[in-house]
Amino acid sequence: MADLLINGVCNALYNEFGDDYEYYIDEIKQGLNKSCFFISYVRNAQNRFINNRLRSENRISILFIPIDDVSAEKRSEISNRLYTCLDCIDDGEDKFFGKDMQCEPLSDNMLNFQVSYNFFKKVVGDNVDKMNELKLNQRWLNEKNRNK
């Protein structure tokens, strides 16, 4: 599932920023020719709910690294565009809505943008026969109450 979210984020970034930037997932290569985005999977938490459902909470970090000095106005513009394009991503089948988005400068140039994509998924469980019938021995209870 992490790969689907990372790919959804990469597609959203590419649709918003195009070929003006490079996009890295695994590592940042030396000798950058263009400003870039580095996307990393920060955290995953899961909680069980009834009916074999699992709530998956996923935190993703997007690091903006320019090759030149970037003005505060340009960083603000990029930040606003990140909020907009990462508000809703899709993996082709499902849409995921961003939550707890925040953007903070790491230096005079770099930005660290973080977003969470939380969703429920169905857990495949064991095939356990469910109880179909419950019989209660009422006669025994009624006899016991009469003796009091």
Solvent accessible surface area in square Angstrom, and as a share of the most:
residue,aa,sasa,rsa
1,M,95,0.42
2,A,33,0.25
3,D,107,0.55
4,L,76,0.38
5,L,0,0.00
6,I,12,0.06
7,N,75,0.38
8,G,3,0.03
9,V,0,0.00
10,C,20,0.12
11,N,87,0.45
12,A,13,0.10
13,L,0,0.00
14,Y,104,0.40
15,N,124,0.63
16,E,56,0.25
17,F,9,0.04
18,G,21,0.20
19,D,96,0.50
20,D,105,0.55
21,Y,26,0.10
22,E,65,0.29
23,Y,52,0.20
24,Y,35,0.13
25,I,73,0.37
26,D,130,0.67
27,E,109,0.49
28,I,65,0.33
29,K,116,0.49
30,Q,180,0.80
31,G,67,0.65
32,L,48,0.24
33,N,134,0.69
34,K,75,0.32
35,S,19,0.12
36,C,0,0.00
37,F,0,0.00
38,F,39,0.16
39,I,0,0.00
40,S,37,0.24
41,Y,76,0.29
42,V,77,0.44
43,R,120,0.44
44,N,64,0.33
45,A,36,0.28
46,Q,86,0.38
47,N,74,0.38
48,R,168,0.61
49,F,90,0.37
50,I,136,0.69
51,N,109,0.56
52,N,77,0.39
53,R,87,0.32
54,L,23,0.11
55,R,53,0.19
56,S,1,0.01
57,E,44,0.20
58,N,2,0.01
59,R,20,0.07
60,I,0,0.00
61,S,13,0.08
62,I,1,0.00
63,L,33,0.16
64,F,3,0.01
65,I,27,0.14
66,P,16,0.10
67,I,85,0.43
68,D,97,0.50
69,D,129,0.67
70,V,23,0.13
71,S,69,0.44
72,A,67,0.52
73,E,144,0.65
74,K,76,0.32
75,R,43,0.16
76,S,57,0.37
77,E,75,0.34
78,I,0,0.00
79,S,16,0.11
80,N,92,0.47
81,R,68,0.25
82,L,1,0.00
83,Y,78,0.29
84,T,100,0.58
85,C,19,0.11
86,L,0,0.00
87,D,67,0.35
88,C,47,0.28
89,I,5,0.03
90,D,70,0.36
91,D,40,0.21
92,G,69,0.66
93,E,160,0.72
94,D,77,0.40
95,K,130,0.55
96,F,14,0.06
97,F,130,0.54
98,G,14,0.14
99,K,102,0.43
100,D,89,0.46
101,M,49,0.22
102,Q,89,0.39
103,C,32,0.19
104,E,83,0.37
105,P,87,0.54
106,L,89,0.44
107,S,58,0.37
108,D,118,0.61
109,N,33,0.17
110,M,55,0.24
111,L,8,0.04
112,N,22,0.11
113,F,0,0.00
114,Q,37,0.16
115,V,0,0.00
116,S,6,0.04
117,Y,0,0.00
118,N,35,0.18
119,F,27,0.11
120,F,89,0.37
121,K,67,0.28
122,K,142,0.60
123,V,31,0.18
124,V,147,0.84
125,G,41,0.39
126,D,127,0.66
127,N,160,0.82
128,V,113,0.65
129,D,138,0.72
130,K,173,0.73
131,M,154,0.69
132,N,151,0.77
133,E,124,0.56
134,L,149,0.74
135,K,168,0.71
136,L,122,0.61
137,N,96,0.49
138,Q,114,0.51
139,R,180,0.66
140,W,139,0.49
141,L,72,0.36
142,N,75,0.39
143,E,84,0.38
144,K,107,0.46
145,N,96,0.49
146,R,186,0.68
147,N,130,0.67
148,K,191,0.81
